């Protein structure tokens, strides 16, 4: 059974930092593209960042590029999102997603709340 467990969310002041983690189990971790999504209240879920199966290629939503860094540790089957210089508009539930490219198989975590407020 595939499980994705996010952690690291919380309340932070504008300009602060958080590091999200997504621990995966029940799948061959190195064969999956991994992504972070977020959903703010009253808005649709949106893609934030992606990292290739080998961890070499990364992509970011324009509004987070330069502030967020996605990474993965294949030995620990864990993905991370380092978020710096956080803004109130970054407030959302952040979700971990894994995709087996070519097969269309994907899984979602349960989400972790990030609130940026003074």
C-alpha positions, 0 to 999 in steps of 0.5 A: 500500500502506497503511503505519502506522509507530509510534515513540517507545516505550521504558522510562520511570520512573513519572511520566515522559513519552513521545510516540508517533508514527504515520506513515501513508502510502498512504492519504488521511489526512484521510478517516480517523478515527485511534485508539490502542490498547494491549495489555498482557501477558495482556490483550486489546487495548483502545482508548485514544484517538481523534481525528476526521479533521479533528482537532477531536474527541477521546475518551479512555479514562477511565483516561488522560484528563487524562494523555494527549493525542492529536493529528494533523498532517494535513500530515505525515500523522502522529498523536501520543500525548503521554503524561504522568504515566505509571503502571506500568499503562500498560505495553503495546504501543501500536498505531496504528489508522485507520478509514474511517468508513462503509466499515469499512476499517481498518488497524493498525500493528505496535506500539511497546512502552511500559514504565513501571517503576522 
